[in-house]
């Protein structure tokens, strides 16, 4: 059974940085495509960024505007999201997700999910 565990969330001032991690176990991480999503209170879950199994292909949502970088270390079964220049509107619970097929920005197409980590950006 695949398990995904996010960490690294917290409270940060606007303009600050956080690095989220997603540790995977129970599956073959190195051949799985991964993604980050987020969900703010009262809003639907939205796509943040995705990365292919090799790390060779990445893409992100328009709102990222180059502030976030997705990466992975297959030797450590871990994916990361480096978030810089954080804004109050980035406040949300951030989730990592895994699927074995092509990269996707649709949450419905991801099979495995972590429990989420809270990111709060104060103004």
C-alpha positions as CSV (number, residue, x, y, z in Angstrom):
1,X,0.0,0.0,0.0
2,X,1.4,3.4,-1.0
3,X,1.8,6.0,1.7
4,X,2.6,9.6,1.2
5,X,3.6,11.9,4.1
6,X,4.0,15.6,3.7
7,X,6.0,17.8,6.0
8,X,7.6,21.2,6.1
9,X,4.5,23.4,6.3
10,X,4.2,26.2,8.8
11,X,3.6,29.9,9.4
12,X,5.7,32.4,7.4
13,X,5.5,36.1,6.7
14,X,4.8,37.3,3.2
15,X,7.9,37.2,1.0
16,X,9.3,34.3,3.0
17,X,10.1,30.8,1.9
18,X,9.2,27.2,2.8
19,X,10.3,23.8,1.5
20,X,7.7,21.1,1.6
21,X,8.7,17.4,1.4
22,X,6.6,14.4,0.5
23,X,8.0,11.0,1.6
24,X,6.7,8.0,-0.2
25,X,6.7,4.4,0.9
26,X,5.1,1.1,-0.1
27,X,5.5,1.4,-3.8
28,X,8.0,2.0,-6.6
29,X,8.4,5.7,-6.2
30,X,11.0,6.0,-9.0
31,X,8.6,5.2,-11.7
32,X,5.7,7.2,-10.5
33,X,4.7,10.7,-11.6
34,X,4.0,13.1,-8.7
35,X,2.3,16.3,-8.1
36,X,1.5,19.0,-5.5
37,X,-2.0,20.3,-5.0
38,X,-3.4,22.8,-2.5
39,X,-6.8,23.6,-0.9
40,X,-7.7,26.8,0.8
41,X,-10.7,27.1,3.1
42,X,-13.9,27.2,1.2
43,X,-12.2,26.5,-2.1
44,X,-11.7,23.5,-4.4
45,X,-8.4,21.6,-4.5
46,X,-6.2,23.1,-7.1
47,X,-3.1,22.0,-9.0
48,X,0.2,23.5,-8.1
49,X,3.0,21.6,-9.9
50,X,3.8,18.2,-11.3
51,X,7.0,16.2,-12.0
52,X,7.6,13.1,-14.1
53,X,9.1,9.9,-12.7
54,X,12.6,10.9,-13.9
55,X,12.4,14.5,-12.9
56,X,13.0,15.5,-16.4
57,X,9.6,17.1,-17.0
58,X,7.9,19.5,-14.7
59,X,5.2,22.0,-15.1
60,X,3.2,24.3,-12.8
61,X,0.1,26.4,-12.5
62,X,0.1,29.9,-13.8
63,X,-0.2,31.4,-10.4
64,X,3.2,29.9,-9.4
65,X,4.9,32.6,-11.6
66,X,8.3,31.0,-11.1
67,X,8.1,31.3,-7.3
68,X,7.9,27.5,-6.7
69,X,10.2,24.8,-7.8
70,X,9.2,21.1,-7.8
71,X,11.9,18.5,-7.6
72,X,12.5,14.9,-6.5
73,X,15.1,12.6,-5.2
74,X,14.3,9.0,-6.2
75,X,17.1,7.6,-4.1
76,X,15.3,9.0,-1.0
77,X,11.8,8.4,-2.3
78,X,11.0,12.0,-1.7
79,X,9.5,14.9,-3.6
80,X,10.0,18.6,-2.7
81,X,8.3,21.9,-3.3
82,X,10.5,24.9,-2.7
83,X,8.3,27.9,-2.3
84,X,9.8,31.4,-2.4
85,X,8.2,34.9,-2.4
86,X,5.2,33.5,-0.6
87,X,2.0,35.5,-0.6
88,X,-1.0,35.5,1.8
89,X,-3.1,33.9,-1.0
90,X,-0.7,30.9,-0.9
91,X,-2.2,30.0,2.4
92,X,-3.7,26.5,2.1
93,X,-3.3,22.8,2.9
94,X,-0.7,21.4,0.5
95,X,-1.1,17.8,-0.6
96,X,1.2,15.5,-2.6
97,X,-0.3,13.0,-5.0
98,X,1.0,10.1,-7.1
99,X,-0.1,8.4,-10.3
100,X,1.5,5.8,-12.5
101,X,0.3,7.3,-15.8
102,X,1.0,10.5,-17.7
103,X,1.4,13.8,-15.8
104,X,-1.8,15.5,-15.1
105,X,-3.1,18.7,-13.5
106,X,-6.5,17.0,-12.6
107,X,-6.8,15.9,-9.0
108,X,-9.4,13.2,-10.1
109,X,-6.6,11.4,-12.0
110,X,-4.4,10.8,-9.0
111,X,-4.8,7.6,-7.0
112,X,-2.7,8.2,-3.9
113,X,-2.7,11.2,-1.6
114,X,-1.0,12.4,1.5
115,X,-2.7,13.8,4.5
116,X,-1.6,17.4,3.8
117,X,0.5,20.0,5.5
118,X,-0.7,23.5,6.4
119,X,1.0,26.5,5.0
120,X,0.0,29.9,6.4
121,X,1.4,33.1,5.0
122,X,0.8,36.2,7.1
123,X,0.7,39.7,5.6
